[in-house]
């Protein structure tokens, strides 16, 4: 760190020792900053893994929903072939008439 006693306030020149101390201070700060980012990166890695798990679960749910929709379409198609109650009653009367 720069020492206030080492600086002559009237002297505007920078000597090698002052420059070395300034560079060292900057490097120390950058190392501290990078070490903090490393911890954040590790947290983001954990978050990424959790998101991957959520994505896989979502894909499975989407697949399941597709099959449920397909089943509903199949049921609707089967029911469309089924006569209404009125149609069934008319058919029942005709069959009974023929059978008697």
Gaussian input, Z-matrix of N, CA and C with variables (Angstrom, degrees):
# hf/3-21g

backbone

0 1
 N
 C     1     B1
 C     2     B2     1     A1
 N     3     B3     2     A2     1     D1
 C     4     B4     3     A3     2     D2
 C     5     B5     4     A4     3     D3
 N     6     B6     5     A5     4     D4
 C     7     B7     6     A6     5     D5
 C     8     B8     7     A7     6     D6
 N     9     B9     8     A8     7     D7
 C    10    B10     9     A9     8     D8
 C    11    B11    10    A10     9     D9
 N    12    B12    11    A11    10    D10
 C    13    B13    12    A12    11    D11
 C    14    B14    13    A13    12    D12
 N    15    B15    14    A14    13    D13
 C    16    B16    15    A15    14    D14
 C    17    B17    16    A16    15    D15
 N    18    B18    17    A17    16    D16
 C    19    B19    18    A18    17    D17
 C    20    B20    19    A19    18    D18
 N    21    B21    20    A20    19    D19
 C    22    B22    21    A21    20    D20
 C    23    B23    22    A22    21    D21
 N    24    B24    23    A23    22    D22
 C    25    B25    24    A24    23    D23
 C    26    B26    25    A25    24    D24
 N    27    B27    26    A26    25    D25
 C    28    B28    27    A27    26    D26
 C    29    B29    28    A28    27    D27
 N    30    B30    29    A29    28    D28
 C    31    B31    30    A30    29    D29
 C    32    B32    31    A31    30    D30
 N    33    B33    32    A32    31    D31
 C    34    B34    33    A33    32    D32
 C    35    B35    34    A34    33    D33
 N    36    B36    35    A35    34    D34
 C    37    B37    36    A36    35    D35
 C    38    B38    37    A37    36    D36
 N    39    B39    38    A38    37    D37
 C    40    B40    39    A39    38    D38
 C    41    B41    40    A40    39    D39
 N    42    B42    41    A41    40    D40
 C    43    B43    42    A42    41    D41
 C    44    B44    43    A43    42    D42
 N    45    B45    44    A44    43    D43
 C    46    B46    45    A45    44    D44
 C    47    B47    46    A46    45    D45
 N    48    B48    47    A47    46    D46
 C    49    B49    48    A48    47    D47
 C    50    B50    49    A49    48    D48
 N    51    B51    50    A50    49    D49
 C    52    B52    51    A51    50    D50
 C    53    B53    52    A52    51    D51
 N    54    B54    53    A53    52    D52
 C    55    B55    54    A54    53    D53
 C    56    B56    55    A55    54    D54
 N    57    B57    56    A56    55    D55
 C    58    B58    57    A57    56    D56
 C    59    B59    58    A58    57    D57
 N    60    B60    59    A59    58    D58
 C    61    B61    60    A60    59    D59
 C    62    B62    61    A61    60    D60
 N    63    B63    62    A62    61    D61
 C    64    B64    63    A63    62    D62
 C    65    B65    64    A64    63    D63
 N    66    B66    65    A65    64    D64
 C    67    B67    66    A66    65    D65
 C    68    B68    67    A67    66    D66
 N    69    B69    68    A68    67    D67
 C    70    B70    69    A69    68    D68
 C    71    B71    70    A70    69    D69
 N    72    B72    71    A71    70    D70
 C    73    B73    72    A72    71    D71
 C    74    B74    73    A73    72    D72
 N    75    B75    74    A74    73    D73
 C    76    B76    75    A75    74    D74
 C    77    B77    76    A76    75    D75
 N    78    B78    77    A77    76    D76
 C    79    B79    78    A78    77    D77
 C    80    B80    79    A79    78    D78
 N    81    B81    80    A80    79    D79
 C    82    B82    81    A81    80    D80
 C    83    B83    82    A82    81    D81
 N    84    B84    83    A83    82    D82
 C    85    B85    84    A84    83    D83
 C    86    B86    85    A85    84    D84
 N    87    B87    86    A86    85    D85
 C    88    B88    87    A87    86    D86
 C    89    B89    88    A88    87    D87
 N    90    B90    89    A89    88    D88
 C    91    B91    90    A90    89    D89
 C    92    B92    91    A91    90    D90
 N    93    B93    92    A92    91    D91
 C    94    B94    93    A93    92    D92
 C    95    B95    94    A94    93    D93
 N    96    B96    95    A95    94    D94
 C    97    B97    96    A96    95    D95
 C    98    B98    97    A97    96    D96
 N    99    B99    98    A98    97    D97
 C   100   B100    99    A99    98    D98
 C   101   B101   100   A100    99    D99
 N   102   B102   101   A101   100   D100
 C   103   B103   102   A102   101   D101
 C   104   B104   103   A103   102   D102
 N   105   B105   104   A104   103   D103
 C   106   B106   105   A105   104   D104
 C   107   B107   106   A106   105   D105
 N   108   B108   107   A107   106   D106
 C   109   B109   108   A108   107   D107
 C   110   B110   109   A109   108   D108
 N   111   B111   110   A110   109   D109
 C   112   B112   111   A111   110   D110
 C   113   B113   112   A112   111   D111
 N   114   B114   113   A113   112   D112
 C   115   B115   114   A114   113   D113
 C   116   B116   115   A115   114   D114
 N   117   B117   116   A116   115   D115
 C   118   B118   117   A117   116   D116
 C   119   B119   118   A118   117   D117
 N   120   B120   119   A119   118   D118
 C   121   B121   120   A120   119   D119
 C   122   B122   121   A121   120   D120
 N   123   B123   122   A122   121   D121
 C   124   B124   123   A123   122   D122
 C   125   B125   124   A124   123   D123
 N   126   B126   125   A125   124   D124
 C   127   B127   126   A126   125   D125
 C   128   B128   127   A127   126   D126
 N   129   B129   128   A128   127   D127
 C   130   B130   129   A129   128   D128
 C   131   B131   130   A130   129   D129
 N   132   B132   131   A131   130   D130
 C   133   B133   132   A132   131   D131
 C   134   B134   133   A133   132   D132
 N   135   B135   134   A134   133   D133
 C   136   B136   135   A135   134   D134
 C   137   B137   136   A136   135   D135
 N   138   B138   137   A137   136   D136
 C   139   B139   138   A138   137   D137
 C   140   B140   139   A139   138   D138
 N   141   B141   140   A140   139   D139
 C   142   B142   141   A141   140   D140
 C   143   B143   142   A142   141   D141
 N   144   B144   143   A143   142   D142
 C   145   B145   144   A144   143   D143
 C   146   B146   145   A145   144   D144
 N   147   B147   146   A146   145   D145
 C   148   B148   147   A147   146   D146
 C   149   B149   148   A148   147   D147
 N   150   B150   149   A149   148   D148
 C   151   B151   150   A150   149   D149
 C   152   B152   151   A151   150   D150
 N   153   B153   152   A152   151   D151
 C   154   B154   153   A153   152   D152
 C   155   B155   154   A154   153   D153
 N   156   B156   155   A155   154   D154
 C   157   B157   156   A156   155   D155
 C   158   B158   157   A157   156   D156
 N   159   B159   158   A158   157   D157
 C   160   B160   159   A159   158   D158
 C   161   B161   160   A160   159   D159
 N   162   B162   161   A161   160   D160
 C   163   B163   162   A162   161   D161
 C   164   B164   163   A163   162   D162
 N   165   B165   164   A164   163   D163
 C   166   B166   165   A165   164   D164
 C   167   B167   166   A166   165   D165
 N   168   B168   167   A167   166   D166
 C   169   B169   168   A168   167   D167
 C   170   B170   169   A169   168   D168
 N   171   B171   170   A170   169   D169
 C   172   B172   171   A171   170   D170
 C   173   B173   172   A172   171   D171
 N   174   B174   173   A173   172   D172
 C   175   B175   174   A174   173   D173
 C   176   B176   175   A175   174   D174
 N   177   B177   176   A176   175   D175
 C   178   B178   177   A177   176   D176
 C   179   B179   178   A178   177   D177
 N   180   B180   179   A179   178   D178
 C   181   B181   180   A180   179   D179
 C   182   B182   181   A181   180   D180
 N   183   B183   182   A182   181   D181
 C   184   B184   183   A183   182   D182
 C   185   B185   184   A184   183   D183
 N   186   B186   185   A185   184   D184
 C   187   B187   186   A186   185   D185
 C   188   B188   187   A187   186   D186
 N   189   B189   188   A188   187   D187
 C   190   B190   189   A189   188   D188
 C   191   B191   190   A190   189   D189
 N   192   B192   191   A191   190   D190
 C   193   B193   192   A192   191   D191
 C   194   B194   193   A193   192   D192
 N   195   B195   194   A194   193   D193
 C   196   B196   195   A195   194   D194
 C   197   B197   196   A196   195   D195
 N   198   B198   197   A197   196   D196
 C   199   B199   198   A198   197   D197
 C   200   B200   199   A199   198   D198
 N   201   B201   200   A200   199   D199
 C   202   B202   201   A201   200   D200
 C   203   B203   202   A202   201   D201
 N   204   B204   203   A203   202   D202
 C   205   B205   204   A204   203   D203
 C   206   B206   205   A205   204   D204
 N   207   B207   206   A206   205   D205
 C   208   B208   207   A207   206   D206
 C   209   B209   208   A208   207   D207
 N   210   B210   209   A209   208   D208
 C   211   B211   210   A210   209   D209
 C   212   B212   211   A211   210   D210
 N   213   B213   212   A212   211   D211
 C   214   B214   213   A213   212   D212
 C   215   B215   214   A214   213   D213
 N   216   B216   215   A215   214   D214
 C   217   B217   216   A216   215   D215
 C   218   B218   217   A217   216   D216
 N   219   B219   218   A218   217   D217
 C   220   B220   219   A219   218   D218
 C   221   B221   220   A220   219   D219
 N   222   B222   221   A221   220   D220
 C   223   B223   222   A222   221   D221
 C   224   B224   223   A223   222   D222
 N   225   B225   224   A224   223   D223
 C   226   B226   225   A225   224   D224
 C   227   B227   226   A226   225   D225
 N   228   B228   227   A227   226   D226
 C   229   B229   228   A228   227   D227
 C   230   B230   229   A229   228   D228
 N   231   B231   230   A230   229   D229
 C   232   B232   231   A231   230   D230
 C   233   B233   232   A232   231   D231
 N   234   B234   233   A233   232   D232
 C   235   B235   234   A234   233   D233
 C   236   B236   235   A235   234   D234
 N   237   B237   236   A236   235   D235
 C   238   B238   237   A237   236   D236
 C   239   B239   238   A238   237   D237
 N   240   B240   239   A239   238   D238
 C   241   B241   240   A240   239   D239
 C   242   B242   241   A241   240   D240
 N   243   B243   242   A242   241   D241
 C   244   B244   243   A243   242   D242
 C   245   B245   244   A244   243   D243
 N   246   B246   245   A245   244   D244
 C   247   B247   246   A246   245   D245
 C   248   B248   247   A247   246   D246
 N   249   B249   248   A248   247   D247
 C   250   B250   249   A249   248   D248
 C   251   B251   250   A250   249   D249
 N   252   B252   251   A251   250   D250
 C   253   B253   252   A252   251   D251
 C   254   B254   253   A253   252   D252
 N   255   B255   254   A254   253   D253
 C   256   B256   255   A255   254   D254
 C   257   B257   256   A256   255   D255
 N   258   B258   257   A257   256   D256
 C   259   B259   258   A258   257   D257
 C   260   B260   259   A259   258   D258
 N   261   B261   260   A260   259   D259
 C   262   B262   261   A261   260   D260
 C   263   B263   262   A262   261   D261
 N   264   B264   263   A263   262   D262
 C   265   B265   264   A264   263   D263
 C   266   B266   265   A265   264   D264
 N   267   B267   266   A266   265   D265
 C   268   B268   267   A267   266   D266
 C   269   B269   268   A268   267   D267
 N   270   B270   269   A269   268   D268
 C   271   B271   270   A270   269   D269
 C   272   B272   271   A271   270   D270
 N   273   B273   272   A272   271   D271
 C   274   B274   273   A273   272   D272
 C   275   B275   274   A274   273   D273
 N   276   B276   275   A275   274   D274
 C   277   B277   276   A276   275   D275
 C   278   B278   277   A277   276   D276
 N   279   B279   278   A278   277   D277
 C   280   B280   279   A279   278   D278
 C   281   B281   280   A280   279   D279
 N   282   B282   281   A281   280   D280
 C   283   B283   282   A282   281   D281
 C   284   B284   283   A283   282   D282
 N   285   B285   284   A284   283   D283
 C   286   B286   285   A285   284   D284
 C   287   B287   286   A286   285   D285
 N   288   B288   287   A287   286   D286
 C   289   B289   288   A288   287   D287
 C   290   B290   289   A289   288   D288
 N   291   B291   290   A290   289   D289
 C   292   B292   291   A291   290   D290
 C   293   B293   292   A292   291   D291
 N   294   B294   293   A293   292   D292
 C   295   B295   294   A294   293   D293
 C   296   B296   295   A295   294   D294
 N   297   B297   296   A296   295   D295
 C   298   B298   297   A297   296   D296
 C   299   B299   298   A298   297   D297

   B1=1.4374
   B2=1.5249
   B3=1.2882
   B4=1.4568
   B5=1.5163
   B6=1.2952
   B7=1.4593
   B8=1.5229
   B9=1.3309
   B10=1.4606
   B11=1.5325
   B12=1.3310
   B13=1.4732
   B14=1.5187
   B15=1.3149
   B16=1.4598
   B17=1.5203
   B18=1.3031
   B19=1.4582
   B20=1.5196
   B21=1.2948
   B22=1.4649
   B23=1.5230
   B24=1.3088
   B25=1.4598
   B26=1.5249
   B27=1.3131
   B28=1.4594
   B29=1.5215
   B30=1.3262
   B31=1.4664
   B32=1.5264
   B33=1.3097
   B34=1.4704
   B35=1.5315
   B36=1.3085
   B37=1.4636
   B38=1.5333
   B39=1.3072
   B40=1.4576
   B41=1.5200
   B42=1.3306
   B43=1.4606
   B44=1.5332
   B45=1.3093
   B46=1.4627
   B47=1.5187
   B48=1.3022
   B49=1.4486
   B50=1.5312
   B51=1.3165
   B52=1.4575
   B53=1.5265
   B54=1.3160
   B55=1.4531
   B56=1.5359
   B57=1.3400
   B58=1.4641
   B59=1.5302
   B60=1.3271
   B61=1.4613
   B62=1.5345
   B63=1.3146
   B64=1.4665
   B65=1.5247
   B66=1.3267
   B67=1.4633
   B68=1.5285
   B69=1.3234
   B70=1.4627
   B71=1.5315
   B72=1.3186
   B73=1.4684
   B74=1.5340
   B75=1.3135
   B76=1.4664
   B77=1.5267
   B78=1.3205
   B79=1.4675
   B80=1.5294
   B81=1.3226
   B82=1.4685
   B83=1.5282
   B84=1.3172
   B85=1.4624
   B86=1.5155
   B87=1.3152
   B88=1.4706
   B89=1.5348
   B90=1.3333
   B91=1.4651
   B92=1.5233
   B93=1.3260
   B94=1.4620
   B95=1.5275
   B96=1.3197
   B97=1.4631
   B98=1.5271
   B99=1.3237
   B100=1.4698
   B101=1.5240
   B102=1.3388
   B103=1.4653
   B104=1.5279
   B105=1.3264
   B106=1.4674
   B107=1.5196
   B108=1.3332
   B109=1.4643
   B110=1.5144
   B111=1.3302
   B112=1.4635
   B113=1.5236
   B114=1.3214
   B115=1.4563
   B116=1.5108
   B117=1.3140
   B118=1.4641
   B119=1.5251
   B120=1.3305
   B121=1.4693
   B122=1.5207
   B123=1.3284
   B124=1.4647
   B125=1.5220
   B126=1.3266
   B127=1.4701
   B128=1.5170
   B129=1.3398
   B130=1.4641
   B131=1.5250
   B132=1.3328
   B133=1.4648
   B134=1.5233
   B135=1.3273
   B136=1.4563
   B137=1.5193
   B138=1.3209
   B139=1.4636
   B140=1.5260
   B141=1.3312
   B142=1.4679
   B143=1.5219
   B144=1.3111
   B145=1.4686
   B146=1.5226
   B147=1.3300
   B148=1.4657
   B149=1.5258
   B150=1.3361
   B151=1.4625
   B152=1.5241
   B153=1.3266
   B154=1.4725
   B155=1.5231
   B156=1.3296
   B157=1.4610
   B158=1.5202
   B159=1.3234
   B160=1.4660
   B161=1.5279
   B162=1.3280
   B163=1.4733
   B164=1.5273
   B165=1.3190
   B166=1.4711
   B167=1.5220
   B168=1.3392
   B169=1.4708
   B170=1.5239
   B171=1.3235
   B172=1.4629
   B173=1.5196
   B174=1.3263
   B175=1.4665
   B176=1.5259
   B177=1.3389
   B178=1.4659
   B179=1.5201
   B180=1.3315
   B181=1.4646
   B182=1.5230
   B183=1.3278
   B184=1.4632
   B185=1.5256
   B186=1.3088
   B187=1.4584
   B188=1.5317
   B189=1.3278
   B190=1.4701
   B191=1.5237
   B192=1.3198
   B193=1.4638
   B194=1.5228
   B195=1.3227
   B196=1.4669
   B197=1.5279
   B198=1.3427
   B199=1.4590
   B200=1.5346
   B201=1.3199
   B202=1.4667
   B203=1.5273
   B204=1.3279
   B205=1.4756
   B206=1.5235
   B207=1.3154
   B208=1.4653
   B209=1.5281
   B210=1.3357
   B211=1.4682
   B212=1.5273
   B213=1.3259
   B214=1.4595
   B215=1.5263
   B216=1.3377
   B217=1.4725
   B218=1.5258
   B219=1.3275
   B220=1.4710
   B221=1.5270
   B222=1.3132
   B223=1.4698
   B224=1.5248
   B225=1.3419
   B226=1.4672
   B227=1.5296
   B228=1.3208
   B229=1.4722
   B230=1.5229
   B231=1.3116
   B232=1.4669
   B233=1.5210
   B234=1.3173
   B235=1.4606
   B236=1.5178
   B237=1.3210
   B238=1.4687
   B239=1.5213
   B240=1.3335
   B241=1.4660
   B242=1.5254
   B243=1.3111
   B244=1.4545
   B245=1.5314
   B246=1.3068
   B247=1.4761
   B248=1.5303
   B249=1.3190
   B250=1.4568
   B251=1.5198
   B252=1.2938
   B253=1.4709
   B254=1.5379
   B255=1.3220
   B256=1.4727
   B257=1.5241
   B258=1.3459
   B259=1.4729
   B260=1.5335
   B261=1.3063
   B262=1.4603
   B263=1.5324
   B264=1.3254
   B265=1.4764
   B266=1.5257
   B267=1.3316
   B268=1.4737
   B269=1.5267
   B270=1.3293
   B271=1.4641
   B272=1.5242
   B273=1.3066
   B274=1.4616
   B275=1.5402
   B276=1.3327
   B277=1.4738
   B278=1.5296
   B279=1.3350
   B280=1.4658
   B281=1.5210
   B282=1.3516
   B283=1.4611
   B284=1.5197
   B285=1.2993
   B286=1.4658
   B287=1.5237
   B288=1.3608
   B289=1.4590
   B290=1.5201
   B291=1.3264
   B292=1.4621
   B293=1.5233
   B294=1.3067
   B295=1.4572
   B296=1.5086
   B297=1.3209
   B298=1.4612
   B299=1.4703
   A1=109.42
   A2=114.94
   A3=120.13
   A4=109.77
   A5=114.38
   A6=120.38
   A7=107.98
   A8=117.05
   A9=121.54
   A10=111.62
   A11=117.40
   A12=121.12
   A13=111.93
   A14=117.29
   A15=120.73
   A16=111.69
   A17=118.22
   A18=121.32
   A19=109.60
   A20=114.17
   A21=120.28
   A22=105.79
   A23=117.37
   A24=121.60
   A25=112.27
   A26=118.00
   A27=120.22
   A28=111.64
   A29=116.45
   A30=120.88
   A31=108.69
   A32=117.32
   A33=122.54
   A34=112.22
   A35=119.08
   A36=121.02
   A37=110.31
   A38=114.81
   A39=121.30
   A40=107.01
   A41=115.95
   A42=118.03
   A43=109.86
   A44=116.31
   A45=122.16
   A46=111.90
   A47=117.70
   A48=120.95
   A49=110.54
   A50=118.00
   A51=122.02
   A52=110.13
   A53=115.66
   A54=120.61
   A55=110.96
   A56=116.12
   A57=120.52
   A58=111.31
   A59=116.44
   A60=120.10
   A61=111.29
   A62=116.93
   A63=120.61
   A64=110.32
   A65=116.48
   A66=120.97
   A67=109.75
   A68=117.06
   A69=120.81
   A70=111.20
   A71=116.92
   A72=121.18
   A73=110.39
   A74=116.33
   A75=120.49
   A76=110.58
   A77=117.30
   A78=120.88
   A79=111.66
   A80=116.15
   A81=119.82
   A82=110.02
   A83=116.55
   A84=120.48
   A85=112.21
   A86=116.31
   A87=120.01
   A88=110.93
   A89=116.91
   A90=119.84
   A91=111.15
   A92=116.02
   A93=120.44
   A94=110.19
   A95=115.75
   A96=120.79
   A97=110.83
   A98=117.60
   A99=121.06
   A100=111.58
   A101=117.25
   A102=119.12
   A103=110.13
   A104=117.96
   A105=120.51
   A106=110.45
   A107=117.59
   A108=120.95
   A109=111.36
   A110=116.60
   A111=119.80
   A112=110.40
   A113=117.40
   A114=120.91
   A115=111.56
   A116=116.65
   A117=121.16
   A118=109.52
   A119=117.23
   A120=120.37
   A121=111.31
   A122=116.79
   A123=119.86
   A124=110.07
   A125=116.79
   A126=119.65
   A127=110.38
   A128=117.16
   A129=120.25
   A130=110.83
   A131=117.09
   A132=119.34
   A133=110.26
   A134=116.74
   A135=120.70
   A136=111.67
   A137=116.06
   A138=120.69
   A139=109.87
   A140=116.89
   A141=120.42
   A142=111.11
   A143=116.96
   A144=120.31
   A145=110.06
   A146=116.81
   A147=119.67
   A148=110.68
   A149=117.19
   A150=120.42
   A151=111.18
   A152=116.32
   A153=119.25
   A154=110.17
   A155=116.77
   A156=120.39
   A157=111.42
   A158=116.28
   A159=120.52
   A160=110.02
   A161=116.90
   A162=120.70
   A163=110.89
   A164=116.96
   A165=120.24
   A166=110.47
   A167=115.90
   A168=118.96
   A169=110.41
   A170=116.97
   A171=120.60
   A172=111.18
   A173=116.78
   A174=120.00
   A175=110.81
   A176=116.36
   A177=119.83
   A178=110.28
   A179=117.06
   A180=120.44
   A181=110.31
   A182=117.20
   A183=120.09
   A184=110.57
   A185=116.15
   A186=120.37
   A187=110.44
   A188=116.24
   A189=120.45
   A190=110.86
   A191=117.32
   A192=121.17
   A193=110.26
   A194=116.82
   A195=120.22
   A196=109.81
   A197=116.64
   A198=119.82
   A199=111.34
   A200=117.44
   A201=120.11
   A202=109.55
   A203=116.69
   A204=119.78
   A205=111.07
   A206=116.56
   A207=120.51
   A208=110.48
   A209=115.91
   A210=119.68
   A211=110.85
   A212=117.28
   A213=121.31
   A214=110.01
   A215=117.14
   A216=120.09
   A217=110.98
   A218=116.19
   A219=119.98
   A220=110.88
   A221=116.92
   A222=120.40
   A223=110.30
   A224=116.25
   A225=119.57
   A226=110.54
   A227=116.85
   A228=120.29
   A229=110.44
   A230=116.89
   A231=120.42
   A232=111.15
   A233=116.74
   A234=120.16
   A235=111.98
   A236=116.70
   A237=118.49
   A238=110.96
   A239=116.99
   A240=121.17
   A241=111.92
   A242=118.21
   A243=122.81
   A244=109.05
   A245=117.10
   A246=119.16
   A247=111.07
   A248=115.23
   A249=119.73
   A250=108.40
   A251=116.49
   A252=120.61
   A253=110.48
   A254=116.21
   A255=120.99
   A256=110.40
   A257=116.46
   A258=119.82
   A259=110.75
   A260=115.67
   A261=120.21
   A262=110.89
   A263=116.45
   A264=119.74
   A265=110.96
   A266=118.36
   A267=121.36
   A268=110.63
   A269=115.50
   A270=120.13
   A271=110.55
   A272=117.39
   A273=122.13
   A274=109.84
   A275=116.54
   A276=120.61
   A277=109.75
   A278=118.37
   A279=122.13
   A280=110.86
   A281=116.05
   A282=119.82
   A283=110.41
   A284=117.77
   A285=121.81
   A286=111.48
   A287=115.20
   A288=119.44
   A289=110.70
   A290=116.25
   A291=120.64
   A292=109.74
   A293=117.96
   A294=121.80
   A295=112.17
   A296=119.92
   A297=118.98
   A298=113.22
   D1=149.86
   D2=179.21
   D3=-71.44
   D4=136.46
   D5=179.64
   D6=-101.34
   D7=128.47
   D8=-178.32
   D9=-58.27
   D10=-32.60
   D11=-177.35
   D12=-71.22
   D13=-21.93
   D14=-177.18
   D15=-80.34
   D16=-16.55
   D17=-174.31
   D18=-97.46
   D19=124.89
   D20=173.21
   D21=-88.95
   D22=115.51
   D23=-172.79
   D24=-62.51
   D25=-25.12
   D26=179.54
   D27=-86.00
   D28=-21.71
   D29=-178.52
   D30=-85.52
   D31=119.53
   D32=-177.61
   D33=-92.69
   D34=-0.38
   D35=-178.22
   D36=-86.20
   D37=152.05
   D38=178.58
   D39=-109.03
   D40=126.37
   D41=178.78
   D42=-93.65
   D43=170.25
   D44=-175.27
   D45=-61.07
   D46=-40.11
   D47=-179.16
   D48=-62.89
   D49=-42.21
   D50=178.85
   D51=-64.14
   D52=-42.24
   D53=-179.98
   D54=-64.70
   D55=-43.55
   D56=178.49
   D57=-61.23
   D58=-41.96
   D59=178.83
   D60=-65.48
   D61=-39.59
   D62=178.99
   D63=-65.14
   D64=-43.84
   D65=178.75
   D66=-62.83
   D67=-44.03
   D68=179.91
   D69=-62.31
   D70=-40.48
   D71=178.18
   D72=-63.13
   D73=-43.26
   D74=178.82
   D75=-63.86
   D76=-44.80
   D77=-179.97
   D78=-63.95
   D79=-40.36
   D80=177.88
   D81=-62.48
   D82=-43.34
   D83=177.96
   D84=-63.39
   D85=-41.57
   D86=179.29
   D87=-65.68
   D88=-41.20
   D89=177.44
   D90=-61.19
   D91=-41.30
   D92=177.55
   D93=-62.90
   D94=-43.42
   D95=179.91
   D96=-63.15
   D97=-44.60
   D98=179.40
   D99=-64.54
   D100=-37.17
   D101=179.33
   D102=-66.14
   D103=-33.85
   D104=175.82
   D105=-68.21
   D106=-39.77
   D107=178.47
   D108=-64.81
   D109=-32.92
   D110=179.31
   D111=-61.60
   D112=-41.15
   D113=177.04
   D114=-64.73
   D115=-39.11
   D116=178.54
   D117=-66.88
   D118=-41.50
   D119=178.14
   D120=-59.30
   D121=-40.63
   D122=179.70
   D123=-64.78
   D124=-38.44
   D125=177.69
   D126=-65.61
   D127=-41.68
   D128=179.41
   D129=-64.86
   D130=-34.46
   D131=176.26
   D132=-60.88
   D133=-42.06
   D134=177.64
   D135=-63.90
   D136=-41.35
   D137=178.74
   D138=-64.98
   D139=-41.55
   D140=178.27
   D141=-60.04
   D142=-41.51
   D143=179.63
   D144=-64.34
   D145=-40.32
   D146=179.03
   D147=-65.98
   D148=-40.09
   D149=177.43
   D150=-63.69
   D151=-38.17
   D152=176.81
   D153=-60.78
   D154=-41.49
   D155=177.67
   D156=-63.39
   D157=-41.32
   D158=178.73
   D159=-65.06
   D160=-41.68
   D161=178.10
   D162=-59.38
   D163=-43.44
   D164=179.99
   D165=-63.83
   D166=-42.03
   D167=179.38
   D168=-65.40
   D169=-39.97
   D170=178.29
   D171=-63.38
   D172=-42.26
   D173=177.53
   D174=-59.05
   D175=-41.89
   D176=179.55
   D177=-65.69
   D178=-42.18
   D179=179.32
   D180=-63.56
   D181=-42.65
   D182=178.16
   D183=-60.70
   D184=-40.73
   D185=178.37
   D186=-64.20
   D187=-44.71
   D188=178.91
   D189=-62.02
   D190=-41.53
   D191=179.35
   D192=-62.99
   D193=-39.53
   D194=177.71
   D195=-57.88
   D196=-45.93
   D197=-178.32
   D198=-67.75
   D199=-36.18
   D200=176.81
   D201=-64.16
   D202=-44.51
   D203=177.87
   D204=-60.97
   D205=-39.97
   D206=178.47
   D207=-63.46
   D208=-41.49
   D209=177.74
   D210=-62.63
   D211=-41.67
   D212=178.86
   D213=-62.36
   D214=-43.07
   D215=177.45
   D216=-61.11
   D217=-41.76
   D218=179.35
   D219=-64.24
   D220=-42.88
   D221=179.46
   D222=-63.65
   D223=-43.16
   D224=178.00
   D225=-60.68
   D226=-40.97
   D227=179.18
   D228=-64.24
   D229=-41.91
   D230=178.37
   D231=-64.93
   D232=-39.91
   D233=-179.36
   D234=-71.50
   D235=-27.64
   D236=179.19
   D237=-68.08
   D238=-23.57
   D239=176.29
   D240=-81.11
   D241=-14.52
   D242=-177.97
   D243=-82.62
   D244=131.83
   D245=-179.41
   D246=-70.31
   D247=156.16
   D248=175.86
   D249=-71.37
   D250=170.25
   D251=179.92
   D252=-61.88
   D253=-41.80
   D254=179.62
   D255=-62.16
   D256=-45.44
   D257=179.12
   D258=-63.11
   D259=-39.37
   D260=179.23
   D261=-63.71
   D262=-44.29
   D263=179.82
   D264=-62.22
   D265=-42.67
   D266=178.14
   D267=-61.03
   D268=-43.99
   D269=179.35
   D270=-64.40
   D271=-38.42
   D272=-179.69
   D273=-64.14
   D274=-40.35
   D275=178.65
   D276=-63.47
   D277=-43.49
   D278=179.68
   D279=-62.99
   D280=-44.29
   D281=-179.36
   D282=-64.59
   D283=-41.90
   D284=178.74
   D285=-64.57
   D286=-35.82
   D287=179.37
   D288=-67.31
   D289=-40.13
   D290=-180.00
   D291=-71.59
   D292=-37.79
   D293=-177.60
   D294=-71.72
   D295=-23.36
   D296=-177.65
   D297=-87.90

